[in-house]
Amino acid sequence: MLSRVADSIYWMARYVERAENVARFVDVSLNVILDQPQEAVHQWEPLIRATGDAALFRQRFGEPSPENVLRFLTFDREYPSSIISSLSRARENARTIREVISSEAWEQLNEFYHFVKHASRSSDLSTDSLAALYRTIKHHSHMFNGIVDATMSRNRGWHFTNLGRLLERADKTSRLLDVKYFTLLPRIQDVGTTLDDLQWSAVLRSVSGFEMYRKRFHTITVRRLVAFLILDNEFPRAVRYCVECADQSLHAISGSPLGSFANLADQRLGRLKAELAYSDVEQIIQGGLHEFVDGMQGKLNRVDEAINQTFFSLRPVE
């Protein structure tokens, strides 16, 4: 497969997943707003800080009001990770490789982009309207991924698609935990209260994991949530599950046996996979959840850099 094609299909999948996960990311805060008592103070600035793009937000909007934050994350074309920017880039990547993906996948992605483009012209930013918007965005993303999985042969093209979406998903699940850490709990006195449970329930619902968590653990505790969202190897949005499945696709691409490495990408992803397999909940909590998540995001970024260097970068002929 040409490196240009591999690059485009990998980033097409990452951008679609990013759009879905930004919708989930904002949905956490919207769900909490609906559940919290009226006197609760809602801070929107930490939501921007958790994205890592606070400087760009201040440059674009200044004041972190609810309307500004929601427009920045959803409809701002100058913000590269907004939902509409992500879908625009996904669509452009898909357009250049239409011979590799199915026509059904292209049509679904095109429809997805135009839906959000049309929604961006609306002036209705009410909570009900936005909740419906983010719900539909998640539905469109599920449709796209389902069509890709149902219509693409399990060749290198599909494995690059799978690799891209799983690495993006692992990153965003970890960032959802950061949203909770930075944003959702206003006072230390609220830890362990009904308000705390409502907020963690919102996080679980944002990854469509509430029912699966309840079947496994019943009651909500921080340790069980860390075990479920980071270390679980069965739940499809857990970080460990995503990393292990991404590792399988990466080895299918490189041709190296599982448990070995033939290039820098194999090596870095394999190390992260082993670290998650041998991590302990108590160890994570004692070392600091935010610190663990922050370090993991850095490692995921370095895996992405290694994939680019190994498969996509043009090298001079020696």
N, C-alpha and C positions, 0 to 999 in steps of 0.2 A: 504494500500500500504506500502511495506517495505521502511524504511527510506533510505536504500541504493539506491533503485530504484528511489525514489522521488528526492534524491540528484543528481543522474546522469541525470535524464530527465530535471531537473531545470537548471543544468549547461550546458547541451547540448544546450538548447535554448539560454542561455546567451552568450555562446561562438560563436554561429552562428551569433547572433545579433551584438556581439562585432566586429566580422570580417567585417560585412557589414558597421558598423558605423565607423570603422577606415578608411575604403575605402572612406566613405563620408567625414570624417574628413580631410584626405589628399586632397581630391578632391576640397575642398574649396580653398586651396592655389594654386592648379594647375589652377583652373578656373580664379582666380585673376591674375595669371601670364600671362594668355592669353589675359586678358582684359586690364591690366594696360599699360601705355605708357612705351616705352623702357627704359626711364631714371629712372623709379621707382626702388628703392632699395628693394630687397626681403630678409627679415630676416627669417631664418629657425629656429634659436634657440628658439624663443618664442613658436613655434609650439610644440617643445619637452617639453618646460616648462609647457605648458597647459596640457600635458598628466600626469604630476606629476611624471615622471620617468627620469628627467634630469640627476640625479646622475648615473643611470645605463647606460644612453646613453654615458655620458662622459667616463665611464669606458670601454665601448665597442668600441667607435669610436673616441672620443676626439673632433675633429672639426665638428661643425654642418653644413657641406656642404649639398647642395640639395641631392646629391647621398647618403650620409651617413644617412640623415634623412629618405629618402624614403626606403632605405634598412632596416633600423631599424624598422620602422613601418610596413613594408610589409613582409619581408622575414627573419628576424632575429629569429631563433629558440630559442635563449637564452633569448629573450625578451618575457615574458609570454603573453603580450597583443598584439603582432604583429598579423597580419592577418593569417600567416601560423601556428603560435603557437596556436591561438584560434581555428582554424579549426582542427588541430591535436587533441586537447583536446576534442572538440565537437565530433569528429569521434570516439575517444576512449570511451567516455561516451555512445555514441549511440551503440557501439559494445557490451557493457556489458548489454544493456537492449533491445536487438533486439526483444525480445518477447513482449515488451510493445508498440513499435512504429511499423508503417506499413513497409513492405518491400520496398514500393515506397519511403518512407521518407529516409530509410537507403541508398538506391541506389543513391538518389539525393545528400545526404550529402557526400557519398563516392566519387561521381563524382566531386563535388565541391572541396573537399580536393585535389584530384589528379590534377585538373586543376591548382590550385595555386601552388602545388608542381612542376609541369612542368614549370610554368611561372617563378619560382624562379631560374631556371637554365639558364634563358635568360640573356644576357648581355646588352640588349636594354633597356635603361632607358630614352629614349626620351619622351618628353611631350605627343606626340600623342599616343605612345605605352602604357604609363602609364594610360592615360585617358581611353583608350579602356579596359585596364586591370581592372580598378576600376569599370567601367561600367558593365563589365561581372560579377565581384564579386557581385555587387548589384543584378544583374539578377539571379544569382545562389541562393542567399539568399532569394529572393522573391519566387523563385520556391520551395525551401525547405519549407518555411512557408506556402505557398499555399497548398502544398501536405499534410503537417501536419494537416492543418485545414480541408482539404477535406477528409482525410482518418482516422482520430482519433475520437473515441467516446468522447463526452463531459463529461468525468469522471475525477477523480483526476489527472490522468496522463496528460490529456490535460491541466487542470488548472495549474499544476506545470509548464508545458511548457509555457503557456501564461504568467504566473507570472514572469518567468525568462526573457523572451524576452522583456516584457514591462518595467520592472525595468531597464534593460540594456539600452533600448531605451530612457527612460527618462533621465538617467544619461548622455548619449552621446549627446542628443539634448542640454542639458545645457552646455556641454563642447564645442560644436560647437559655442555657444555664447561666450565662453571664448576665442576661437581661434580668433574671430573677435576682441574682447576686447584687447587681447595681441598682435596680429600679423598683422591684415590686414590693419590697418590704421597707416601709418608711421608718419604723422604729424598732430598736432591739427588743423592746417589751412585747412586740407582737409575735416573736418567735414561739412556735408551738401552740399558737392560738387558732381559733376558727378562721380568722383572717389569713393566717399563714397557710392553713390547709386549702382555702379557696384559691390562693395565689398559685400554690404548687399544682392544684388540680387544673388551673388554667394552662400551666406549662405542659402538663401531660396531654391535655386536649389539643394543644397547638401542634403536637407531634402525632396526633391521632393514637395516643398510647394509653388513654385513661382506662379503657376496659381491659386491655392486656395487662396493665399494671395491677388493677384490682384483682384479676384472676390469679396473679402470682403472689401479691403481697397483702392485699386487703387494706391495711391501714397505711397512711402516708407518713414516712419519716425521711429525713434528709439522706440518711445512709442508704435506705432502700431505693430512693430516687437516683442516687449516684450509681448504685449497682445496676439499676434498670436502664438509665439513659446513657451511661458511659461504658459499663463493663458487660452488659448482656450480649450473648452471642446468638440470640434467637429473634429478638425484636428488630424489625428491618430498618428502624431509624436510630437505633443505638449506635454509638460511635464504634464500638468494637466490631459489631456485625458488619457495618459499612466498610471498615478497614480490612476485615478478613475477606469479604467478597471482592473488594477492589484488588486485593493482593492476588486472588485467583485469576481475575481478568488480566492483570499486569503480567503474570507468568504465562498466560495463554498467548499474549502478544509477543513477549520476549522469547518464549520457547524454553526457558530454563525450568527445571523441576521445582516444585513447591519445596520450600525450606532451603533453597540455594539462591544465589544471585549471579546474574550475568552482566549487570550494569548498575549504575548509581541509583536509578529509580527502584529496581528490585531491592537493593540493599537498604535504602532508607525506609521504604514501605514495610519491608520485612522486620526492621528494627522496631518500628512503631507497633506493628502487629504483635511482636513478642512482648513489648512493654505493656500493652493493654492486657494481654493474656495472663501476665504474671502480676498485674497491679492488684492492690488490695484496697477495699473501701476505707478501712481505718487509716491506712497510710495516706490516702488521698485527702481525707478530712483533716488529719493532723497536720499535713503539709500545707493545707489551704486549698479549698476547692477552686477559687479564682486563679491561684498560681498554677495549679495543675492544668486547668482549662486553657489558660493563657499559653503555657508551654506547649500543650498539644496543638494549639492553633499554629504556633511557629513551626512545629514539626510537619504538620500537614502542608504548610506553605513551602517548606523545603522539599517535600515529596513532589509537589507540583513543579518546582524549579527543576528537579532532576528529570521529571518526565519530559519537560520542554527541552532540556539539554540533550537527553538521550534520543528522543524520537522526532522532534520538530525543528530543532535548530539546524541551519545550514552550516556545514563544515567545509573549510577549504580542502581542495584535492591535494593530497600529499604526493 
